[in-house]
């Protein structure tokens, strides 16, 4: 009978070794979680910025064609903002490095600049590069003749 009683008692709880292992695993997970969450947030922020920038470029093109008047997509490097002139401005995270090659006539004295889209669908053209902290990035290209907006991976 005593052997049976010990088995019954042993099944009802955990050994000290099992508890120590479980707490160690939980501690490791808690130590890794903030780093993983930060990387996840950076990735989501980057992807969101690329999507919003593409959408704003296309919106400026469509607005110009629809209204019959030029529309400008603006980049404000000092305040880290972008969007269609006169519309809602979007911000990009300080983790994202943005650079642009723009037509000289679209550069402004305050350091901002833009890409102008015309009613016929054309534009002043330009390249916008967005880089993550790890160096990977995306290139947004606006053709000057047709105003078409394309994206691609940076090759560096």
PAVEX-722597 format. One record per residue: x, z, y of N, C-alpha, C in turn. Coordinates in nm, 2 decimals, padded with zeros to 4 digits. Example, Ala and Ser with C-alpha at 12.3 -4.5 7.8 and 13.67 -1.06 7.14 Angstrom:
2
+--------+--------+--------+--------+--------+--------+--------+--------+--------+
:    n.u :    n.w :    n.v :   ca.u :   ca.w :   ca.v :    c.u :    c.w :    c.v :
+--------+--------+--------+--------+--------+--------+--------+--------+--------+
:  01.32 :  00.78 : -00.57 :  01.23 :  00.78 : -00.45 :  01.32 :  00.78 : -00.33 :
:  01.28 :  00.71 : -00.22 :  01.37 :  00.71 : -00.11 :  01.29 :  00.79 :  00.00 :
+--------+--------+--------+--------+--------+--------+--------+--------+--------+
This chain:
156
+--------+--------+--------+--------+--------+--------+--------+--------+--------+
:    n.u :    n.w :    n.v :   ca.u :   ca.w :   ca.v :    c.u :    c.w :    c.v :
+--------+--------+--------+--------+--------+--------+--------+--------+--------+
:  00.08 :  00.00 : -00.12 :  00.00 :  00.00 :  00.00 :  00.08 :  00.00 :  00.13 :
:  00.19 :  00.07 :  00.12 :  00.28 :  00.08 :  00.24 :  00.33 : -00.06 :  00.28 :
:  00.37 : -00.14 :  00.19 :  00.43 : -00.27 :  00.22 :  00.32 : -00.36 :  00.29 :
:  00.20 : -00.34 :  00.25 :  00.09 : -00.42 :  00.31 :  00.07 : -00.37 :  00.45 :
:  00.07 : -00.24 :  00.48 :  00.05 : -00.19 :  00.61 :  00.16 : -00.23 :  00.71 :
:  00.28 : -00.24 :  00.66 :  00.39 : -00.29 :  00.75 :  00.37 : -00.43 :  00.79 :
:  00.33 : -00.51 :  00.70 :  00.30 : -00.66 :  00.72 :  00.19 : -00.67 :  00.83 :
:  00.09 : -00.59 :  00.81 : -00.03 : -00.60 :  00.90 :  00.02 : -00.55 :  01.04 :
:  00.10 : -00.45 :  01.05 :  00.14 : -00.40 :  01.18 :  00.24 : -00.50 :  01.25 :
:  00.32 : -00.56 :  01.17 :  00.42 : -00.66 :  01.22 :  00.35 : -00.78 :  01.28 :
:  00.25 : -00.83 :  01.22 :  00.18 : -00.95 :  01.27 :  00.11 : -00.92 :  01.40 :
:  00.08 : -00.80 :  01.44 :  00.01 : -00.78 :  01.56 :  00.09 : -00.78 :  01.69 :
:  00.22 : -00.79 :  01.69 :  00.29 : -00.79 :  01.81 :  00.42 : -00.88 :  01.80 :
:  00.50 : -00.87 :  01.91 :  00.62 : -00.95 :  01.92 :  00.74 : -00.86 :  01.90 :
:  00.85 : -00.92 :  01.86 :  00.97 : -00.84 :  01.85 :  01.04 : -00.84 :  01.99 :
:  01.13 : -00.75 :  02.00 :  01.20 : -00.75 :  02.13 :  01.28 : -00.88 :  02.16 :
:  01.34 : -00.94 :  02.05 :  01.41 : -01.06 :  02.07 :  01.32 : -01.17 :  02.12 :
:  01.20 : -01.18 :  02.06 :  01.10 : -01.28 :  02.10 :  01.06 : -01.27 :  02.25 :
:  01.04 : -01.14 :  02.29 :  01.01 : -01.12 :  02.43 :  01.12 : -01.16 :  02.52 :
:  01.25 : -01.12 :  02.49 :  01.36 : -01.16 :  02.57 :  01.38 : -01.31 :  02.58 :
:  01.36 : -01.38 :  02.47 :  01.37 : -01.53 :  02.47 :  01.26 : -01.59 :  02.56 :
:  01.14 : -01.54 :  02.55 :  01.03 : -01.59 :  02.63 :  01.05 : -01.57 :  02.78 :
:  01.10 : -01.45 :  02.81 :  01.13 : -01.41 :  02.95 :  01.24 : -01.50 :  03.01 :
:  01.34 : -01.52 :  02.93 :  01.46 : -01.61 :  02.97 :  01.41 : -01.75 :  02.99 :
:  01.33 : -01.80 :  02.91 :  01.28 : -01.94 :  02.92 :  01.19 : -01.95 :  03.05 :
:  01.11 : -01.85 :  03.07 :  01.02 : -01.84 :  03.19 :  01.11 : -01.83 :  03.32 :
:  01.21 : -01.75 :  03.31 :  01.30 : -01.74 :  03.43 :  01.37 : -01.87 :  03.46 :
:  01.42 : -01.94 :  03.36 :  01.48 : -02.07 :  03.38 :  01.39 : -02.17 :  03.44 :
:  01.26 : -02.17 :  03.39 :  01.16 : -02.27 :  03.45 :  01.13 : -02.23 :  03.59 :
:  01.13 : -02.11 :  03.63 :  01.10 : -02.07 :  03.77 :  01.22 : -02.10 :  03.85 :
:  01.34 : -02.10 :  03.80 :  01.46 : -02.14 :  03.88 :  01.47 : -02.29 :  03.90 :
:  01.42 : -02.37 :  03.81 :  01.43 : -02.51 :  03.82 :  01.31 : -02.57 :  03.90 :
:  01.20 : -02.50 :  03.90 :  01.08 : -02.56 :  03.96 :  01.09 : -02.59 :  04.11 :
:  01.15 : -02.51 :  04.19 :  01.16 : -02.55 :  04.33 :  01.24 : -02.68 :  04.36 :
:  01.35 : -02.69 :  04.28 :  01.43 : -02.82 :  04.30 :  01.35 : -02.94 :  04.25 :
:  01.28 : -02.93 :  04.14 :  01.20 : -03.04 :  04.09 :  01.09 : -03.07 :  04.19 :
:  01.02 : -02.97 :  04.24 :  00.91 : -02.99 :  04.34 :  00.96 : -03.06 :  04.46 :
:  01.08 : -03.02 :  04.51 :  01.14 : -03.08 :  04.63 :  01.17 : -03.23 :  04.61 :
:  01.23 : -03.26 :  04.49 :  01.25 : -03.40 :  04.46 :  01.12 : -03.48 :  04.45 :
:  01.02 : -03.42 :  04.39 :  00.89 : -03.48 :  04.38 :  00.83 : -03.51 :  04.52 :
:  00.84 : -03.41 :  04.61 :  00.79 : -03.43 :  04.74 :  00.87 : -03.54 :  04.82 :
:  01.00 : -03.54 :  04.80 :  01.08 : -03.65 :  04.87 :  01.04 : -03.78 :  04.82 :
:  01.02 : -03.80 :  04.69 :  00.98 : -03.93 :  04.63 :  00.84 : -03.97 :  04.68 :
:  00.75 : -03.88 :  04.68 :  00.61 : -03.91 :  04.73 :  00.61 : -03.95 :  04.87 :
:  00.69 : -03.87 :  04.95 :  00.70 : -03.90 :  05.10 :  00.76 : -04.04 :  05.12 :
:  00.86 : -04.07 :  05.05 :  00.93 : -04.21 :  05.06 :  00.83 : -04.32 :  05.02 :
:  00.77 : -04.30 :  04.91 :  00.67 : -04.41 :  04.86 :  00.56 : -04.42 :  04.96 :
:  00.51 : -04.31 :  05.01 :  00.40 : -04.32 :  05.11 :  00.44 : -04.39 :  05.24 :
:  00.56 : -04.36 :  05.29 :  00.61 : -04.42 :  05.41 :  00.63 : -04.58 :  05.39 :
:  00.68 : -04.62 :  05.27 :  00.69 : -04.76 :  05.25 :  00.56 : -04.83 :  05.24 :
:  00.46 : -04.77 :  05.18 :  00.32 : -04.82 :  05.17 :  00.26 : -04.83 :  05.31 :
:  00.27 : -04.72 :  05.39 :  00.21 : -04.72 :  05.52 :  00.28 : -04.82 :  05.61 :
:  00.41 : -04.84 :  05.60 :  00.48 : -04.93 :  05.69 :  00.44 : -05.08 :  05.65 :
:  00.43 : -05.11 :  05.52 :  00.38 : -05.24 :  05.48 :  00.24 : -05.27 :  05.53 :
:  00.15 : -05.17 :  05.52 :  00.02 : -05.18 :  05.56 :  00.01 : -05.20 :  05.71 :
:  00.09 : -05.13 :  05.79 :  00.09 : -05.15 :  05.93 :  00.14 : -05.28 :  05.98 :
:  00.24 : -05.33 :  05.91 :  00.29 : -05.47 :  05.94 :  00.18 : -05.57 :  05.91 :
:  00.12 : -05.56 :  05.80 :  00.01 : -05.66 :  05.77 : -00.11 : -05.64 :  05.86 :
: -00.14 : -05.52 :  05.90 : -00.24 : -05.49 :  06.00 : -00.21 : -05.56 :  06.13 :
: -00.09 : -05.55 :  06.18 : -00.06 : -05.62 :  06.30 : -00.07 : -05.77 :  06.29 :
: -00.03 : -05.82 :  06.18 : -00.05 : -05.97 :  06.16 : -00.19 : -06.01 :  06.16 :
: -00.27 : -05.94 :  06.09 : -00.42 : -05.97 :  06.08 : -00.49 : -05.95 :  06.22 :
: -00.45 : -05.85 :  06.29 : -00.51 : -05.82 :  06.42 : -00.47 : -05.93 :  06.52 :
: -00.35 : -05.98 :  06.52 : -00.31 : -06.09 :  06.60 : -00.39 : -06.22 :  06.57 :
: -00.41 : -06.25 :  06.45 : -00.48 : -06.37 :  06.41 : -00.63 : -06.35 :  06.44 :
: -00.68 : -06.24 :  06.42 : -00.83 : -06.22 :  06.44 : -00.86 : -06.21 :  06.59 :
: -00.78 : -06.15 :  06.67 : -00.81 : -06.14 :  06.81 : -00.76 : -06.26 :  06.90 :
: -00.67 : -06.33 :  06.84 : -00.61 : -06.45 :  06.92 : -00.51 : -06.40 :  07.02 :
: -00.47 : -06.28 :  07.02 : -00.36 : -06.23 :  07.11 : -00.25 : -06.16 :  07.03 :
: -00.13 : -06.16 :  07.08 : -00.02 : -06.10 :  07.00 : -00.04 : -05.95 :  06.98 :
:  00.01 : -05.91 :  06.86 :  00.00 : -05.77 :  06.83 :  00.15 : -05.73 :  06.79 :
:  00.18 : -05.61 :  06.82 :  00.32 : -05.56 :  06.80 :  00.32 : -05.44 :  06.71 :
:  00.41 : -05.45 :  06.60 :  00.44 : -05.34 :  06.52 :  00.56 : -05.27 :  06.58 :
:  00.55 : -05.14 :  06.61 :  00.66 : -05.07 :  06.68 :  00.72 : -04.97 :  06.59 :
:  00.86 : -04.96 :  06.61 :  00.94 : -04.86 :  06.54 :  01.00 : -04.77 :  06.65 :
:  00.97 : -04.64 :  06.65 :  01.03 : -04.55 :  06.75 :  01.13 : -04.47 :  06.67 :
:  01.26 : -04.50 :  06.68 :  01.37 : -04.43 :  06.60 :  01.39 : -04.29 :  06.65 :
:  01.37 : -04.27 :  06.78 :  01.40 : -04.13 :  06.83 :  01.29 : -04.03 :  06.78 :
:  01.17 : -04.07 :  06.78 :  01.06 : -03.98 :  06.73 :  01.02 : -04.00 :  06.59 :
:  01.09 : -04.10 :  06.52 :  01.06 : -04.13 :  06.38 :  00.92 : -04.16 :  06.36 :
:  00.87 : -04.26 :  06.43 :  00.73 : -04.30 :  06.42 :  00.72 : -04.46 :  06.41 :
:  00.61 : -04.50 :  06.36 :  00.59 : -04.65 :  06.35 :  00.44 : -04.67 :  06.35 :
:  00.40 : -04.79 :  06.38 :  00.26 : -04.83 :  06.37 :  00.23 : -04.95 :  06.47 :
:  00.11 : -05.00 :  06.46 :  00.07 : -05.10 :  06.55 :  00.05 : -05.05 :  06.69 :
:  00.11 : -05.12 :  06.79 :  00.10 : -05.07 :  06.93 : -00.05 : -05.05 :  06.97 :
: -00.08 : -04.94 :  07.03 : -00.21 : -04.90 :  07.07 : -00.29 : -04.84 :  06.96 :
: -00.24 : -04.83 :  06.84 : -00.31 : -04.77 :  06.72 : -00.25 : -04.64 :  06.68 :
: -00.29 : -04.60 :  06.56 : -00.24 : -04.47 :  06.51 : -00.09 : -04.48 :  06.47 :
: -00.02 : -04.38 :  06.51 :  00.12 : -04.38 :  06.48 :  00.14 : -04.30 :  06.35 :
:  00.23 : -04.34 :  06.26 :  00.27 : -04.27 :  06.14 :  00.41 : -04.22 :  06.16 :
:  00.45 : -04.11 :  06.09 :  00.58 : -04.06 :  06.10 :  00.65 : -04.07 :  05.97 :
:  00.78 : -04.08 :  05.98 :  00.86 : -04.08 :  05.85 :  00.95 : -03.96 :  05.85 :
:  00.97 : -03.91 :  05.73 :  01.04 : -03.79 :  05.70 :  01.19 : -03.80 :  05.75 :
:  01.25 : -03.68 :  05.78 :  01.39 : -03.68 :  05.82 :  01.48 : -03.71 :  05.70 :
:  01.42 : -03.71 :  05.58 :  01.50 : -03.74 :  05.46 :  01.52 : -03.89 :  05.44 :
:  01.44 : -03.97 :  05.52 :  01.44 : -04.12 :  05.50 :  01.52 : -04.18 :  05.62 :
:  01.61 : -04.26 :  05.59 :  01.69 : -04.33 :  05.69 :  01.63 : -04.47 :  05.71 :
:  01.59 : -04.50 :  05.83 :  01.53 : -04.63 :  05.87 :  01.62 : -04.70 :  05.96 :
:  01.65 : -04.83 :  05.93 :  01.72 : -04.92 :  06.02 :  01.65 : -05.05 :  06.03 :
:  01.67 : -05.12 :  06.14 :  01.60 : -05.25 :  06.15 :  01.69 : -05.35 :  06.22 :
:  01.66 : -05.48 :  06.19 :  01.72 : -05.59 :  06.25 :  01.60 : -05.66 :  06.32 :
:  01.60 : -05.66 :  06.45 :  01.49 : -05.71 :  06.53 :  01.53 : -05.82 :  06.63 :
:  01.44 : -05.90 :  06.67 :  01.47 : -06.00 :  06.78 :  01.51 : -05.92 :  06.90 :
:  01.61 : -05.98 :  06.97 :  01.66 : -05.91 :  07.09 :  01.55 : -05.89 :  07.20 :
:  01.45 : -05.98 :  07.21 :  01.35 : -05.97 :  07.30 :  01.25 : -05.86 :  07.27 :
:  01.25 : -05.81 :  07.15 :  01.16 : -05.70 :  07.11 :  01.22 : -05.56 :  07.11 :
:  01.35 : -05.55 :  07.15 :  01.42 : -05.43 :  07.17 :  01.38 : -05.37 :  07.30 :
:  01.36 : -05.24 :  07.31 :  01.32 : -05.17 :  07.43 :  01.43 : -05.08 :  07.48 :
:  01.43 : -05.05 :  07.61 :  01.54 : -04.97 :  07.66 :  01.54 : -04.83 :  07.61 :
:  01.43 : -04.77 :  07.56 :  01.42 : -04.64 :  07.51 :  01.47 : -04.63 :  07.36 :
:  01.52 : -04.74 :  07.31 :  01.57 : -04.74 :  07.17 :  01.47 : -04.78 :  07.06 :
:  01.35 : -04.79 :  07.10 :  01.25 : -04.84 :  07.01 :  01.25 : -04.99 :  07.00 :
:  01.18 : -05.05 :  06.91 :  01.17 : -05.19 :  06.90 :  01.05 : -05.23 :  06.81 :
:  01.03 : -05.36 :  06.80 :  00.92 : -05.40 :  06.72 :  00.93 : -05.54 :  06.67 :
:  00.82 : -05.58 :  06.60 :  00.80 : -05.72 :  06.55 :  00.67 : -05.76 :  06.61 :
:  00.67 : -05.87 :  06.68 :  00.55 : -05.93 :  06.75 :  00.49 : -06.03 :  06.66 :
:  00.36 : -06.02 :  06.63 :  00.29 : -06.12 :  06.55 :  00.20 : -06.20 :  06.65 :
:  00.19 : -06.33 :  06.62 :  00.12 : -06.42 :  06.71 : -00.01 : -06.46 :  06.64 :
: -00.10 : -06.52 :  06.72 : -00.23 : -06.56 :  06.68 : -00.22 : -06.67 :  06.57 :
: -00.12 : -06.75 :  06.57 : -00.11 : -06.86 :  06.48 : -00.05 : -06.81 :  06.34 :
: -00.02 : -06.68 :  06.33 :  00.03 : -06.62 :  06.21 :  00.18 : -06.60 :  06.21 :
:  00.25 : -06.66 :  06.30 :  00.39 : -06.65 :  06.31 :  00.43 : -06.51 :  06.37 :
:  00.56 : -06.49 :  06.38 :  00.61 : -06.36 :  06.43 :  00.75 : -06.38 :  06.49 :
:  00.80 : -06.27 :  06.55 :  00.94 : -06.27 :  06.59 :  01.03 : -06.25 :  06.47 :
:  00.98 : -06.20 :  06.36 :  01.06 : -06.18 :  06.24 :  01.14 : -06.05 :  06.25 :
:  01.19 : -06.01 :  06.13 :  01.28 : -05.90 :  06.13 :  01.30 : -05.84 :  05.99 :
:  01.39 : -05.75 :  05.98 :  01.42 : -05.68 :  05.86 :  01.41 : -05.53 :  05.89 :
:  01.35 : -05.45 :  05.80 :  01.34 : -05.31 :  05.81 :  01.39 : -05.25 :  05.68 :
:  01.49 : -05.16 :  05.69 :  01.55 : -05.10 :  05.56 :  01.52 : -04.95 :  05.56 :
:  01.46 : -04.90 :  05.45 :  01.43 : -04.76 :  05.43 :  01.52 : -04.71 :  05.32 :
:  01.60 : -04.60 :  05.34 :  01.68 : -04.55 :  05.24 :  01.65 : -04.41 :  05.21 :
:  01.66 : -04.38 :  05.08 :  01.64 : -04.24 :  05.03 :  01.77 : -04.17 :  05.05 :
:  01.77 : -04.03 :  05.03 :  01.90 : -03.96 :  05.04 :  02.00 : -04.00 :  04.93 :
:  01.95 : -04.05 :  04.82 :  02.05 : -04.09 :  04.71 :  02.10 : -04.23 :  04.73 :
:  02.06 : -04.30 :  04.84 :  02.11 : -04.43 :  04.87 :  02.03 : -04.55 :  04.83 :
:  01.93 : -04.52 :  04.74 :  01.84 : -04.63 :  04.70 :  01.74 : -04.66 :  04.81 :
:  01.69 : -04.78 :  04.81 :  01.60 : -04.81 :  04.92 :  01.52 : -04.94 :  04.91 :
:  01.45 : -04.96 :  05.01 :  01.36 : -05.08 :  05.01 :  01.38 : -05.16 :  05.14 :
:  01.38 : -05.29 :  05.13 :  01.39 : -05.38 :  05.24 :  01.25 : -05.45 :  05.27 :
:  01.20 : -05.44 :  05.39 :  01.08 : -05.50 :  05.43 :  01.12 : -05.62 :  05.52 :
:  01.08 : -05.74 :  05.48 :  01.12 : -05.86 :  05.55 :  01.00 : -05.93 :  05.61 :
:  01.00 : -05.96 :  05.74 :  00.90 : -06.03 :  05.80 :  00.95 : -06.17 :  05.84 :
:  00.89 : -06.28 :  05.78 :  00.93 : -06.41 :  05.82 :  00.89 : -06.45 :  05.96 :
:  00.97 : -06.52 :  06.03 :  00.93 : -06.55 :  06.17 :  00.83 : -06.67 :  06.17 :
:  00.85 : -06.77 :  06.08 :  00.76 : -06.88 :  06.09 :  00.62 : -06.86 :  06.05 :
:  00.60 : -06.79 :  05.93 :  00.46 : -06.77 :  05.88 :  00.42 : -06.62 :  05.90 :
:  00.51 : -06.53 :  05.94 :  00.47 : -06.39 :  05.96 :  00.45 : -06.32 :  05.83 :
:  00.48 : -06.38 :  05.72 :  00.46 : -06.32 :  05.59 :  00.55 : -06.19 :  05.57 :
:  00.49 : -06.09 :  05.52 :  00.56 : -05.96 :  05.50 :  00.59 : -05.94 :  05.35 :
:  00.72 : -05.92 :  05.32 :  00.76 : -05.91 :  05.18 :  00.84 : -05.78 :  05.17 :
:  00.85 : -05.73 :  05.05 :  00.93 : -05.61 :  05.02 :  01.02 : -05.63 :  04.90 :
:  01.14 : -05.57 :  04.90 :  01.23 : -05.58 :  04.79 :  01.32 : -05.46 :  04.79 :
:  01.39 : -05.45 :  04.68 :  01.49 : -05.34 :  04.66 :  01.62 : -05.37 :  04.73 :
:  01.68 : -05.27 :  04.79 :  01.81 : -05.29 :  04.85 :  01.91 : -05.31 :  04.75 :
:  02.01 : -05.40 :  04.76 :  02.11 : -05.43 :  04.66 :  02.24 : -05.35 :  04.67 :
:  02.25 : -05.27 :  04.77 :  02.38 : -05.20 :  04.79 :  02.42 : -05.11 :  04.68 :
+--------+--------+--------+--------+--------+--------+--------+--------+--------+
